[in-house]
Amino acid sequence: MNEMSSAQKDKLMSDLRLVVADAEELVRLTASQTGEGVAEARSRVQSTLGQAKNSLLHAQDVLVTKAKEAGHVADDYVHQNPWRSIGAAAGIGLLVGMLIGRR
């Protein structure tokens, strides 16, 4: 199974935050509504929102931790292999330059 790209994960997190915010607004707007069914539904939504917020915060913490770890690994590699890193960067720069020059 393919893993999601960073951009896809960011988009998913943004979409989930928007859904949570919209649901909170809906709960706030229906606060004046009465009736057992409405109160029960509002209670379920609030509970689900709390769980969703906690899940989002946990996922964000995990993603930040993984990004920091990847940064440290890259930093360590560059420090241990400076010339190889410079060569790779120069090669990538040359390739990008050639691609841009073709346009």
N, CA, C and O atoms as CSV, one atom per row, in Angstrom:
chain,resi,resn,atom,element,x,y,z
A,1,MET,N,N,0.844,-1.180,0.000
A,1,MET,CA,C,0.000,0.000,0.000
A,1,MET,C,C,0.886,1.240,0.000
A,1,MET,O,O,1.849,1.310,0.764
A,2,ASN,N,N,0.577,2.209,-0.839
A,2,ASN,CA,C,1.361,3.424,-0.929
A,2,ASN,C,C,1.083,4.325,0.260
A,2,ASN,O,O,-0.052,4.445,0.721
A,3,GLU,N,N,2.151,4.961,0.749
A,3,GLU,CA,C,1.971,5.898,1.835
A,3,GLU,C,C,1.558,7.239,1.266
A,3,GLU,O,O,1.846,7.552,0.111
A,4,MET,N,N,0.880,8.027,2.084
A,4,MET,CA,C,0.448,9.341,1.657
A,4,MET,C,C,1.638,10.282,1.609
A,4,MET,O,O,2.561,10.170,2.416
A,5,SER,N,N,1.613,11.210,0.661
A,5,SER,CA,C,2.667,12.213,0.599
A,5,SER,C,C,2.441,13.232,1.710
A,5,SER,O,O,1.372,13.291,2.317
A,6,SER,N,N,3.458,14.018,1.956
A,6,SER,CA,C,3.365,15.046,2.990
A,6,SER,C,C,2.261,16.049,2.655
A,6,SER,O,O,1.518,16.476,3.539
A,7,ALA,N,N,2.154,16.420,1.392
A,7,ALA,CA,C,1.121,17.374,0.986
A,7,ALA,C,C,-0.272,16.787,1.202
A,7,ALA,O,O,-1.191,17.492,1.619
A,8,GLN,N,N,-0.423,15.495,0.917
A,8,GLN,CA,C,-1.723,14.847,1.115
A,8,GLN,C,C,-2.068,14.791,2.602
A,8,GLN,O,O,-3.219,15.002,2.983
A,9,LYS,N,N,-1.079,14.510,3.433
A,9,LYS,CA,C,-1.313,14.476,4.877
A,9,LYS,C,C,-1.689,15.854,5.389
A,9,LYS,O,O,-2.604,15.986,6.202
A,10,ASP,N,N,-0.986,16.889,4.919
A,10,ASP,CA,C,-1.306,18.249,5.339
A,10,ASP,C,C,-2.724,18.624,4.928
A,10,ASP,O,O,-3.455,19.242,5.702
A,11,LYS,N,N,-3.116,18.250,3.704
A,11,LYS,CA,C,-4.454,18.540,3.210
A,11,LYS,C,C,-5.506,17.810,4.049
A,11,LYS,O,O,-6.538,18.385,4.394
A,12,LEU,N,N,-5.241,16.551,4.373
A,12,LEU,CA,C,-6.163,15.770,5.199
A,12,LEU,C,C,-6.321,16.407,6.575
A,12,LEU,O,O,-7.437,16.536,7.078
A,13,MET,N,N,-5.205,16.804,7.184
A,13,MET,CA,C,-5.266,17.430,8.508
A,13,MET,C,C,-6.055,18.737,8.431
A,13,MET,O,O,-6.857,19.032,9.317
A,14,SER,N,N,-5.829,19.514,7.382
A,14,SER,CA,C,-6.550,20.777,7.202
A,14,SER,C,C,-8.045,20.520,7.042
A,14,SER,O,O,-8.870,21.211,7.640
A,15,ASP,N,N,-8.385,19.528,6.235
A,15,ASP,CA,C,-9.796,19.187,6.025
A,15,ASP,C,C,-10.448,18.721,7.319
A,15,ASP,O,O,-11.584,19.092,7.611
A,16,LEU,N,N,-9.740,17.916,8.090
A,16,LEU,CA,C,-10.302,17.428,9.352
A,16,LEU,C,C,-10.504,18.572,10.342
A,16,LEU,O,O,-11.506,18.607,11.057
A,17,ARG,N,N,-9.562,19.499,10.385
A,17,ARG,CA,C,-9.717,20.663,11.267
A,17,ARG,C,C,-10.951,21.473,10.853
A,17,ARG,O,O,-11.694,21.955,11.708
A,18,LEU,N,N,-11.162,21.620,9.557
A,18,LEU,CA,C,-12.318,22.362,9.052
A,18,LEU,C,C,-13.620,21.661,9.432
A,18,LEU,O,O,-14.586,22.317,9.823
A,19,VAL,N,N,-13.650,20.345,9.320
A,19,VAL,CA,C,-14.844,19.584,9.700
A,19,VAL,C,C,-15.128,19.753,11.186
A,19,VAL,O,O,-16.278,19.947,11.582
A,20,VAL,N,N,-14.098,19.682,12.003
A,20,VAL,CA,C,-14.278,19.857,13.445
A,20,VAL,C,C,-14.800,21.259,13.746
A,20,VAL,O,O,-15.720,21.420,14.548
A,21,ALA,N,N,-14.219,22.267,13.109
A,21,ALA,CA,C,-14.668,23.645,13.341
A,21,ALA,C,C,-16.124,23.824,12.906
A,21,ALA,O,O,-16.904,24.470,13.605
A,22,ASP,N,N,-16.490,23.259,11.764
A,22,ASP,CA,C,-17.873,23.359,11.285
A,22,ASP,C,C,-18.838,22.659,12.236
A,22,ASP,O,O,-19.920,23.170,12.520
A,23,ALA,N,N,-18.444,21.498,12.719
A,23,ALA,CA,C,-19.306,20.755,13.645
A,23,ALA,C,C,-19.462,21.517,14.968
A,23,ALA,O,O,-20.547,21.542,15.549
A,24,GLU,N,N,-18.380,22.134,15.436
A,24,GLU,CA,C,-18.476,22.939,16.661
A,24,GLU,C,C,-19.428,24.109,16.460
A,24,GLU,O,O,-20.223,24.433,17.342
A,25,GLU,N,N,-19.341,24.735,15.303
A,25,GLU,CA,C,-20.242,25.856,14.992
A,25,GLU,C,C,-21.688,25.375,14.950
A,25,GLU,O,O,-22.580,26.065,15.443
A,26,LEU,N,N,-21.930,24.215,14.375
A,26,LEU,CA,C,-23.278,23.650,14.319
A,26,LEU,C,C,-23.808,23.378,15.724
A,26,LEU,O,O,-24.967,23.671,16.017
A,27,VAL,N,N,-22.979,22.826,16.583
A,27,VAL,CA,C,-23.389,22.559,17.966
A,27,VAL,C,C,-23.719,23.875,18.667
A,27,VAL,O,O,-24.700,23.966,19.406
A,28,ARG,N,N,-22.883,24.902,18.426
A,28,ARG,CA,C,-23.120,26.197,19.062
A,28,ARG,C,C,-24.439,26.812,18.572
A,28,ARG,O,O,-25.209,27.358,19.364
A,29,LEU,N,N,-24.687,26.719,17.274
A,29,LEU,CA,C,-25.900,27.317,16.713
A,29,LEU,C,C,-27.170,26.594,17.149
A,29,LEU,O,O,-28.235,27.209,17.206
A,30,THR,N,N,-27.081,25.318,17.454
A,30,THR,CA,C,-28.270,24.554,17.862
A,30,THR,C,C,-28.411,24.481,19.377
A,30,THR,O,O,-29.260,23.748,19.885
A,31,ALA,N,N,-27.591,25.231,20.101
A,31,ALA,CA,C,-27.637,25.185,21.560
A,31,ALA,C,C,-29.000,25.607,22.101
A,31,ALA,O,O,-29.420,25.129,23.155
A,32,SER,N,N,-29.689,26.487,21.402
A,32,SER,CA,C,-30.988,26.957,21.884
A,32,SER,C,C,-32.125,26.006,21.512
A,32,SER,O,O,-33.245,26.170,21.995
A,33,GLN,N,N,-31.857,25.030,20.672
A,33,GLN,CA,C,-32.891,24.067,20.284
A,33,GLN,C,C,-33.204,23.157,21.469
A,33,GLN,O,O,-32.307,22.768,22.218
A,34,THR,N,N,-34.459,22.827,21.628
A,34,THR,CA,C,-34.870,21.970,22.736
A,34,THR,C,C,-35.369,20.638,22.199
A,34,THR,O,O,-35.580,20.463,20.999
A,35,GLY,N,N,-35.543,19.743,23.093
A,35,GLY,CA,C,-36.045,18.424,22.728
A,35,GLY,C,C,-35.015,17.371,23.082
A,35,GLY,O,O,-33.808,17.606,23.016
A,36,GLU,N,N,-35.518,16.204,23.460
A,36,GLU,CA,C,-34.638,15.122,23.895
A,36,GLU,C,C,-33.741,14.639,22.763
A,36,GLU,O,O,-32.556,14.384,22.978
A,37,GLY,N,N,-34.291,14.514,21.567
A,37,GLY,CA,C,-33.515,14.033,20.429
A,37,GLY,C,C,-32.390,14.976,20.061
A,37,GLY,O,O,-31.277,14.541,19.766
A,38,VAL,N,N,-32.679,16.274,20.079
A,38,VAL,CA,C,-31.665,17.272,19.747
A,38,VAL,C,C,-30.570,17.275,20.805
A,38,VAL,O,O,-29.387,17.328,20.470
A,39,ALA,N,N,-30.949,17.220,22.069
A,39,ALA,CA,C,-29.970,17.223,23.153
A,39,ALA,C,C,-29.081,15.983,23.078
A,39,ALA,O,O,-27.870,16.067,23.284
A,40,GLU,N,N,-29.680,14.850,22.788
A,40,GLU,CA,C,-28.903,13.609,22.675
A,40,GLU,C,C,-27.946,13.670,21.487
A,40,GLU,O,O,-26.786,13.274,21.596
A,41,ALA,N,N,-28.437,14.164,20.360
A,41,ALA,CA,C,-27.587,14.278,19.170
A,41,ALA,C,C,-26.441,15.254,19.430
A,41,ALA,O,O,-25.299,14.978,19.062
A,42,ARG,N,N,-26.735,16.384,20.056
A,42,ARG,CA,C,-25.710,17.366,20.369
A,42,ARG,C,C,-24.659,16.765,21.299
A,42,ARG,O,O,-23.465,17.023,21.140
A,43,SER,N,N,-25.093,15.981,22.249
A,43,SER,CA,C,-24.168,15.333,23.174
A,43,SER,C,C,-23.250,14.350,22.444
A,43,SER,O,O,-22.047,14.306,22.701
A,44,ARG,N,N,-23.828,13.563,21.530
A,44,ARG,CA,C,-23.018,12.615,20.747
A,44,ARG,C,C,-22.011,13.347,19.869
A,44,ARG,O,O,-20.852,12.944,19.766
A,45,VAL,N,N,-22.469,14.433,19.236
A,45,VAL,CA,C,-21.574,15.205,18.374
A,45,VAL,C,C,-20.434,15.801,19.198
A,45,VAL,O,O,-19.278,15.758,18.775
A,46,GLN,N,N,-20.743,16.346,20.348
A,46,GLN,CA,C,-19.699,16.928,21.196
A,46,GLN,C,C,-18.695,15.865,21.635
A,46,GLN,O,O,-17.492,16.124,21.676
A,47,SER,N,N,-19.178,14.691,21.956
A,47,SER,CA,C,-18.287,13.601,22.343
A,47,SER,C,C,-17.383,13.194,21.180
A,47,SER,O,O,-16.177,13.010,21.344
A,48,THR,N,N,-17.990,13.058,20.010
A,48,THR,CA,C,-17.222,12.692,18.821
A,48,THR,C,C,-16.211,13.771,18.476
A,48,THR,O,O,-15.082,13.467,18.091
A,49,LEU,N,N,-16.609,15.038,18.612
A,49,LEU,CA,C,-15.689,16.137,18.344
A,49,LEU,C,C,-14.496,16.109,19.293
A,49,LEU,O,O,-13.361,16.353,18.884
A,50,GLY,N,N,-14.757,15.815,20.539
A,50,GLY,CA,C,-13.664,15.727,21.509
A,50,GLY,C,C,-12.680,14.636,21.117
A,50,GLY,O,O,-11.466,14.832,21.191
A,51,GLN,N,N,-13.197,13.497,20.703
A,51,GLN,CA,C,-12.328,12.400,20.278
A,51,GLN,C,C,-11.557,12.776,19.012
A,51,GLN,O,O,-10.372,12.470,18.883
A,52,ALA,N,N,-12.242,13.440,18.083
A,52,ALA,CA,C,-11.589,13.850,16.830
A,52,ALA,C,C,-10.480,14.855,17.103
A,52,ALA,O,O,-9.405,14.768,16.509
A,53,LYS,N,N,-10.727,15.799,17.991
A,53,LYS,CA,C,-9.697,16.779,18.342
A,53,LYS,C,C,-8.479,16.093,18.955
A,53,LYS,O,O,-7.339,16.407,18.612
A,54,ASN,N,N,-8.730,15.162,19.854
A,54,ASN,CA,C,-7.623,14.438,20.478
A,54,ASN,C,C,-6.838,13.644,19.443
A,54,ASN,O,O,-5.609,13.596,19.492
A,55,SER,N,N,-7.544,13.025,18.513
A,55,SER,CA,C,-6.872,12.261,17.454
A,55,SER,C,C,-6.049,13.178,16.561
A,55,SER,O,O,-4.927,12.836,16.188
A,56,LEU,N,N,-6.591,14.331,16.218
A,56,LEU,CA,C,-5.857,15.294,15.396
A,56,LEU,C,C,-4.600,15.777,16.107
A,56,LEU,O,O,-3.534,15.871,15.499
A,57,LEU,N,N,-4.723,16.079,17.380
A,57,LEU,CA,C,-3.556,16.543,18.140
A,57,LEU,C,C,-2.492,15.457,18.216
A,57,LEU,O,O,-1.299,15.732,18.084
A,58,HIS,N,N,-2.933,14.226,18.429
A,58,HIS,CA,C,-1.979,13.110,18.486
A,58,HIS,C,C,-1.298,12.915,17.132
A,58,HIS,O,O,-0.081,12.744,17.065
A,59,ALA,N,N,-2.082,12.942,16.057
A,59,ALA,CA,C,-1.520,12.771,14.716
A,59,ALA,C,C,-0.538,13.893,14.402
A,59,ALA,O,O,0.512,13.656,13.803
A,60,GLN,N,N,-0.877,15.105,14.802
A,60,GLN,CA,C,0.018,16.240,14.570
A,60,GLN,C,C,1.323,16.042,15.337
A,60,GLN,O,O,2.401,16.287,14.796
A,61,ASP,N,N,1.236,15.604,16.584
A,61,ASP,CA,C,2.444,15.357,17.380
A,61,ASP,C,C,3.321,14.289,16.735
A,61,ASP,O,O,4.543,14.431,16.682
A,62,VAL,N,N,2.692,13.216,16.243
A,62,VAL,CA,C,3.436,12.135,15.593
A,62,VAL,C,C,4.126,12.646,14.344
A,62,VAL,O,O,5.297,12.342,14.115
A,63,LEU,N,N,3.405,13.433,13.517
A,63,LEU,CA,C,3.987,13.961,12.285
A,63,LEU,C,C,5.136,14.920,12.567
A,63,LEU,O,O,6.148,14.894,11.866
A,64,VAL,N,N,4.995,15.756,13.573
A,64,VAL,CA,C,6.069,16.686,13.931
A,64,VAL,C,C,7.294,15.911,14.412
A,64,VAL,O,O,8.424,16.240,14.053
A,65,THR,N,N,7.065,14.890,15.218
A,65,THR,CA,C,8.171,14.076,15.724
A,65,THR,C,C,8.890,13.373,14.580
A,65,THR,O,O,10.120,13.358,14.539
A,66,LYS,N,N,8.133,12.789,13.650
A,66,LYS,CA,C,8.749,12.108,12.510
A,66,LYS,C,C,9.514,13.080,11.623
A,66,LYS,O,O,10.589,12.748,11.123
A,67,ALA,N,N,8.973,14.275,11.423
A,67,ALA,CA,C,9.662,15.277,10.607
A,67,ALA,C,C,10.971,15.696,11.262
A,67,ALA,O,O,11.985,15.862,10.584
A,68,LYS,N,N,10.948,15.865,12.574
A,68,LYS,CA,C,12.173,16.229,13.291
A,68,LYS,C,C,13.204,15.114,13.195
A,68,LYS,O,O,14.391,15.374,12.997
A,69,GLU,N,N,12.745,13.864,13.337
A,69,GLU,CA,C,13.666,12.727,13.226
A,69,GLU,C,C,14.287,12.661,11.838
A,69,GLU,O,O,15.485,12.415,11.701
A,70,ALA,N,N,13.476,12.880,10.815
A,70,ALA,CA,C,13.991,12.868,9.440
A,70,ALA,C,C,14.998,13.991,9.241
A,70,ALA,O,O,16.011,13.804,8.566
A,71,GLY,N,N,14.734,15.133,9.811
A,71,GLY,CA,C,15.666,16.253,9.725
A,71,GLY,C,C,16.987,15.946,10.396
A,71,GLY,O,O,18.050,16.288,9.879
A,72,HIS,N,N,16.918,15.296,11.558
A,72,HIS,CA,C,18.150,14.921,12.273
A,72,HIS,C,C,18.948,13.888,11.485
A,72,HIS,O,O,20.174,13.968,11.414
A,73,VAL,N,N,18.256,12.925,10.898
A,73,VAL,CA,C,18.942,11.900,10.099
A,73,VAL,C,C,19.633,12.547,8.901
A,73,VAL,O,O,20.783,12.234,8.595
A,74,ALA,N,N,18.921,13.455,8.225
A,74,ALA,CA,C,19.513,14.145,7.076
A,74,ALA,C,C,20.703,14.986,7.512
A,74,ALA,O,O,21.733,15.003,6.837
A,75,ASP,N,N,20.571,15.675,8.625
A,75,ASP,CA,C,21.668,16.496,9.139
A,75,ASP,C,C,22.883,15.639,9.478
A,75,ASP,O,O,24.013,15.995,9.144
A,76,ASP,N,N,22.648,14.516,10.139
A,76,ASP,CA,C,23.751,13.605,10.475
A,76,ASP,C,C,24.429,13.077,9.220
A,76,ASP,O,O,25.656,12.995,9.166
A,77,TYR,N,N,23.641,12.717,8.212
A,77,TYR,CA,C,24.207,12.193,6.969
A,77,TYR,C,C,25.083,13.243,6.297
A,77,TYR,O,O,26.192,12.945,5.853
A,78,VAL,N,N,24.583,14.466,6.226
A,78,VAL,CA,C,25.350,15.534,5.578
A,78,VAL,C,C,26.639,15.802,6.344
A,78,VAL,O,O,27.679,16.048,5.732
A,79,HIS,N,N,26.588,15.759,7.666
A,79,HIS,CA,C,27.804,15.989,8.459
A,79,HIS,C,C,28.801,14.846,8.282
A,79,HIS,O,O,30.009,15.081,8.280
A,80,GLN,N,N,28.321,13.630,8.136
A,80,GLN,CA,C,29.211,12.479,7.986
A,80,GLN,C,C,29.708,12.328,6.553
A,80,GLN,O,O,30.773,11.751,6.334
A,81,ASN,N,N,28.973,12.825,5.587
A,81,ASN,CA,C,29.329,12.683,4.166
A,81,ASN,C,C,29.210,14.028,3.448
A,81,ASN,O,O,28.375,14.169,2.555
A,82,PRO,N,N,30.021,15.013,3.815
A,82,PRO,CA,C,29.828,16.342,3.229
A,82,PRO,C,C,30.062,16.374,1.719
A,82,PRO,O,O,29.288,17.000,0.995
A,83,TRP,N,N,31.107,15.716,1.233
A,83,TRP,CA,C,31.406,15.777,-0.201
A,83,TRP,C,C,30.359,15.024,-1.025
A,83,TRP,O,O,29.990,15.463,-2.114
A,84,ARG,N,N,29.896,13.923,-0.519
A,84,ARG,CA,C,28.852,13.182,-1.216
A,84,ARG,C,C,27.574,14.022,-1.284
A,84,ARG,O,O,26.883,14.033,-2.303
A,85,SER,N,N,27.270,14.717,-0.202
A,85,SER,CA,C,26.082,15.578,-0.168
A,85,SER,C,C,26.220,16.739,-1.131
A,85,SER,O,O,25.265,17.098,-1.820
A,86,ILE,N,N,27.419,17.335,-1.182
A,86,ILE,CA,C,27.653,18.441,-2.106
A,86,ILE,C,C,27.510,17.952,-3.550
A,86,ILE,O,O,26.911,18.629,-4.385
A,87,GLY,N,N,28.060,16.783,-3.832
A,87,GLY,CA,C,27.953,16.211,-5.176
A,87,GLY,C,C,26.516,15.936,-5.564
A,87,GLY,O,O,26.106,16.216,-6.691
A,88,ALA,N,N,25.748,15.386,-4.634
A,88,ALA,CA,C,24.336,15.097,-4.912
A,88,ALA,C,C,23.570,16.396,-5.147
A,88,ALA,O,O,22.754,16.484,-6.065
A,89,ALA,N,N,23.835,17.397,-4.322
A,89,ALA,CA,C,23.146,18.686,-4.488
A,89,ALA,C,C,23.522,19.324,-5.822
A,89,ALA,O,O,22.664,19.889,-6.501
A,90,ALA,N,N,24.793,19.241,-6.203
A,90,ALA,CA,C,25.225,19.805,-7.479
A,90,ALA,C,C,24.568,19.072,-8.644
A,90,ALA,O,O,24.141,19.703,-9.611
A,91,GLY,N,N,24.484,17.754,-8.558
A,91,GLY,CA,C,23.836,16.969,-9.609
A,91,GLY,C,C,22.369,17.316,-9.744
A,91,GLY,O,O,21.861,17.457,-10.856
A,92,ILE,N,N,21.687,17.453,-8.625
A,92,ILE,CA,C,20.271,17.813,-8.651
A,92,ILE,C,C,20.103,19.220,-9.217
A,92,ILE,O,O,19.194,19.477,-10.006
A,93,GLY,N,N,20.989,20.128,-8.806
A,93,GLY,CA,C,20.938,21.498,-9.325
A,93,GLY,C,C,21.159,21.536,-10.827
A,93,GLY,O,O,20.483,22.278,-11.540
A,94,LEU,N,N,22.105,20.737,-11.308
A,94,LEU,CA,C,22.376,20.671,-12.741
A,94,LEU,C,C,21.150,20.142,-13.495
A,94,LEU,O,O,20.764,20.686,-14.529
A,95,LEU,N,N,20.551,19.084,-12.967
A,95,LEU,CA,C,19.364,18.499,-13.596
A,95,LEU,C,C,18.210,19.500,-13.642
A,95,LEU,O,O,17.558,19.661,-14.673
A,96,VAL,N,N,17.968,20.165,-12.520
A,96,VAL,CA,C,16.889,21.163,-12.473
A,96,VAL,C,C,17.187,22.307,-13.437
A,96,VAL,O,O,16.290,22.790,-14.128
A,97,GLY,N,N,18.446,22.739,-13.484
A,97,GLY,CA,C,18.836,23.794,-14.413
A,97,GLY,C,C,18.613,23.401,-15.850
A,97,GLY,O,O,18.154,24.214,-16.651
A,98,MET,N,N,18.929,22.168,-16.191
A,98,MET,CA,C,18.721,21.689,-17.569
A,98,MET,C,C,17.238,21.644,-17.901
A,98,MET,O,O,16.830,22.016,-19.001
A,99,LEU,N,N,16.430,21.186,-16.945
A,99,LEU,CA,C,14.976,21.119,-17.177
A,99,LEU,C,C,14.371,22.507,-17.339
A,99,LEU,O,O,13.500,22.715,-18.184
A,100,ILE,N,N,14.826,23.439,-16.542
A,100,ILE,CA,C,14.325,24.812,-16.649
A,100,ILE,C,C,14.780,25.432,-17.971
A,100,ILE,O,O,14.027,26.164,-18.612
A,101,GLY,N,N,16.014,25.135,-18.370
A,101,GLY,CA,C,16.545,25.692,-19.602
A,101,GLY,C,C,15.836,25.185,-20.850
A,101,GLY,O,O,15.877,25.845,-21.888
A,102,ARG,N,N,15.204,24.054,-20.774
A,102,ARG,CA,C,14.498,23.469,-21.928
A,102,ARG,C,C,13.190,24.178,-22.198
A,102,ARG,O,O,12.657,24.078,-23.303
A,103,ARG,N,N,12.660,24.887,-21.229
A,103,ARG,CA,C,11.349,25.536,-21.380
A,103,ARG,C,C,11.448,26.782,-22.151
A,103,ARG,O,O,10.440,27.454,-22.371
